[in-house]
Amino acid sequence: MESKEERQEKFAKAVLTVAEERGLSLRKLAAASGLEYSQVQRICKGKVNPALSTIISLAEGLEVSPSELFAYYNNPS
């Protein structure tokens, strides 16, 4: 079973992968998601466990569904 920290790091990688594929910097992702840059930065460093509402906001900013974001989480490239 993965630790909380391992899950956070996997989610961070998923967000970063999708953002990179879409040419989004963390600042642009924060603006598109309606989140604070510092919050997005902490998520993308694997430092926090984001709430469901935050995950949905990130997915909207990335222009993917939450399920698509979790597909990256489950199958990292």
MARKOL-710551 format. One record per residue (C-alpha): residue number from 1; x negated, y negated, z negated. Coordinates in nm, 4 decimals. Each point is the difference from the previous one (the first is absolute). Layout:
<sites>
@titi = NUM; px = X; py = Y; pz = Z
...
</sites>
This chain:
<sites>
@titi = 1; px = 0.0000; py = 0.0000; pz = 0.0000
@titi = 2; px = -0.1289; py = -0.3434; pz = 0.0919
@titi = 3; px = -0.0714; py = -0.2553; pz = -0.2681
@titi = 4; px = 0.1768; py = -0.3359; pz = -0.0067
@titi = 5; px = -0.3203; py = -0.1645; pz = 0.1191
@titi = 6; px = -0.0337; py = 0.2419; pz = 0.2920
@titi = 7; px = 0.3581; py = -0.0722; pz = 0.1059
@titi = 8; px = -0.0614; py = -0.3741; pz = -0.0187
@titi = 9; px = -0.3132; py = 0.0364; pz = 0.2134
@titi = 10; px = 0.1864; py = 0.2108; pz = 0.2593
@titi = 11; px = 0.2784; py = -0.2574; pz = 0.0186
@titi = 12; px = -0.2577; py = -0.2780; pz = 0.0351
@titi = 13; px = -0.1584; py = 0.1858; pz = 0.2920
@titi = 14; px = 0.3407; py = 0.0450; pz = 0.1635
@titi = 15; px = 0.0790; py = -0.3716; pz = -0.0249
@titi = 16; px = -0.3444; py = -0.0979; pz = 0.1263
@titi = 17; px = 0.0208; py = 0.2445; pz = 0.2918
@titi = 18; px = 0.3358; py = -0.1319; pz = 0.1185
@titi = 19; px = -0.1071; py = -0.3623; pz = -0.0493
@titi = 20; px = -0.3159; py = 0.0602; pz = 0.2022
@titi = 21; px = 0.1964; py = 0.1696; pz = 0.2783
@titi = 22; px = 0.2227; py = -0.3063; pz = 0.0194
@titi = 23; px = -0.2860; py = -0.2495; pz = -0.0199
@titi = 24; px = 0.1161; py = -0.1421; pz = -0.3324
@titi = 25; px = -0.2357; py = -0.1457; pz = -0.2561
@titi = 26; px = 0.0996; py = 0.0306; pz = -0.3645
@titi = 27; px = 0.0996; py = -0.3678; pz = -0.0002
@titi = 28; px = 0.2241; py = 0.0488; pz = 0.3039
@titi = 29; px = 0.1467; py = 0.3142; pz = -0.1554
@titi = 30; px = 0.0736; py = -0.1882; pz = -0.3211
@titi = 31; px = 0.1738; py = -0.2789; pz = 0.1906
@titi = 32; px = 0.1991; py = 0.2434; pz = 0.2144
@titi = 33; px = 0.0992; py = 0.2009; pz = -0.3081
@titi = 34; px = 0.0927; py = -0.2976; pz = -0.2165
@titi = 35; px = -0.2517; py = 0.1137; pz = -0.2608
@titi = 36; px = -0.2844; py = -0.1818; pz = -0.1690
@titi = 37; px = -0.3382; py = 0.0523; pz = 0.1647
@titi = 38; px = -0.1517; py = 0.1071; pz = -0.3323
@titi = 39; px = 0.2684; py = 0.2664; pz = -0.0409
@titi = 40; px = -0.0640; py = 0.1410; pz = 0.3477
@titi = 41; px = -0.3726; py = -0.0097; pz = -0.0671
@titi = 42; px = 0.0392; py = 0.2023; pz = -0.3232
@titi = 43; px = 0.2229; py = 0.2540; pz = 0.1764
@titi = 44; px = -0.2498; py = 0.0371; pz = 0.2842
@titi = 45; px = -0.2811; py = 0.0570; pz = -0.2485
@titi = 46; px = 0.2009; py = 0.2766; pz = -0.1664
@titi = 47; px = 0.0179; py = -0.1919; pz = -0.3277
@titi = 48; px = 0.3774; py = -0.0021; pz = -0.0531
@titi = 49; px = 0.2952; py = 0.2321; pz = 0.0321
@titi = 50; px = 0.2487; py = -0.2054; pz = 0.2069
@titi = 51; px = 0.3705; py = -0.0020; pz = -0.0760
@titi = 52; px = 0.2450; py = 0.1307; pz = 0.2581
@titi = 53; px = 0.1096; py = -0.3533; pz = 0.0877
@titi = 54; px = -0.3639; py = -0.0904; pz = 0.0677
@titi = 55; px = -0.0472; py = 0.3063; pz = 0.2209
@titi = 56; px = 0.3085; py = -0.1004; pz = 0.1992
@titi = 57; px = -0.1329; py = -0.3559; pz = 0.0357
@titi = 58; px = -0.3370; py = 0.1314; pz = 0.1196
@titi = 59; px = 0.1710; py = 0.2262; pz = 0.2528
@titi = 60; px = 0.2053; py = -0.2937; pz = 0.1292
@titi = 61; px = -0.3155; py = -0.2101; pz = 0.0317
@titi = 62; px = -0.1668; py = 0.2832; pz = 0.1886
@titi = 63; px = 0.3109; py = 0.0412; pz = 0.2185
@titi = 64; px = 0.0370; py = 0.3680; pz = -0.0894
@titi = 65; px = 0.2529; py = 0.1852; pz = -0.2085
@titi = 66; px = -0.1013; py = 0.1097; pz = -0.3494
@titi = 67; px = 0.0145; py = 0.3591; pz = 0.1259
@titi = 68; px = -0.2491; py = -0.0834; pz = 0.2771
@titi = 69; px = -0.2304; py = -0.1558; pz = -0.2583
@titi = 70; px = 0.0223; py = 0.3151; pz = -0.2095
@titi = 71; px = -0.0769; py = 0.2082; pz = 0.3101
@titi = 72; px = -0.3398; py = -0.1727; pz = 0.0013
@titi = 73; px = -0.0266; py = 0.0706; pz = -0.3723
@titi = 74; px = 0.0696; py = 0.3704; pz = 0.0554
@titi = 75; px = -0.2168; py = 0.0333; pz = 0.3119
@titi = 76; px = -0.2921; py = -0.2413; pz = -0.0276
@titi = 77; px = -0.2000; py = -0.0367; pz = 0.3190
</sites>
